[in-house]
Amino acid sequence: MSSQQASATHDAAAGAAEKATDSPASTKEVFAPAPAQDTGNDPPPMHEAWNRPGTNAFRVFSCFWSLLNLGAFDSAYGLQKAYNVNYITVSLMFLSPLVGYVASGVLNTRLHNAVGQRGLAVLCGGAHVLSAVINVVHPPFPVLVASFMLGGLGNGLADAAWNAWIGNLERSNELLGFLHAAYGVGGIFSPLIATAMIARASLPWYTYYYVVLGISLIELLVLTSAFWNHTGSHYRDEMASSQGTNIQSVSMRKTLTTLPEARIAWLSALFVLVYIGVEVSVGGWVVEFMLHVRKGPAFASGMCATGYWLGMTVGRIVLPFVTNLIGPKIGVSVSRSPCLHHDGPSAFRSSD
């Protein structure tokens, strides 16, 4: 065989082998798995639930306990008589927590990013403990005002942190109802305990804050242990993963001014501002009103506050389930109607 024929034969064999390698019969090509493609129809990631993972049950309990302590803090009894001050001065006790609450709103996002829920647990629990300690030693009145500001700071940090965390769980509407019912439970028992101590046992007003101090110490312990792994870096990682890569980052100014949701956000904020203000003011001031304006007995005046908080607690447990059935628009309209019927005429009623 000539050298040219041999070369042609070698080239033909090489070409056949190359075709065989590229053909569909190639085992590597046929059985290789196709690369996964994003069809856009993948199910969304599963939300955490109150009991999934299992450690969430303890976290939910710790949040409930913290809100119960908020209800216990939103009470102040016997201050006017103890400090010999007028109504205008003692009203500072009910307004001073607002300063701390507003400060918590300014700091809340930064604190979440810096120290996470663990840091917020320490801060809000620590603020409550320190405020209760100051109240127990019944300091001069200006120091007491500062103590209530500190308590308001703890209330604001806890309110924002645990509402946000539970709001991201499954069945968040019902869970938030139970969360705020825990606040109502604190409001139910605080006037009962305080009235029994002050009116029945003739103890000084500050002995009530020994109870609040004990609740606050438990709050600090359970919150810190429940959210120990939720550091600032953990929170930032969660936020980054929840936002994803397809969601455009929006500034706070744009969120509050240009987006369609801005109108709802502002209306909701205004509603909550008025509602929370009335809620806390009535819950704390009703005892003083019944004592000094209606001239009621001390124990019965304290029971008025208990009835107020009891109704609020029952509503917060029941109404979320009803709202899910009839929708938020009808639900809010129906639930506000009794308030208008009750509070409207009473605003013009004589106190005689």
Secondary structure, DSSP 8 states (H G I E B T S, - for coil): --HHHHHHHHHHHHHHHHHHHHSTT-HHHHSS-------S--------BTTBSTHHHHHHHHHHHHHHHHHHHS---SHHHHHT--HHHHTHHHHHHHHHHHHHHHHHHHHHHHHHHHHHHHHHHHHHHHHHHHHHT---HHHHHHHHHHHHHHHHHHHHHHHHHHHTSTTHHHHHHHHHHHHHHHHHHHHHHHHIIIIIS---GGGHHHHHHHHHHHHHHHHHHHTTT--HHHHHHHHHHHH-SSS----HHHHHHTSTHHHHHHHHHHHHHHHHHHHHHHHHHHHHHHHHTS---HHHHHHHHHHHHHHHHHHHHHHHHHHHHH-HHHHHHHHHHHHHHHHHHHTTS---
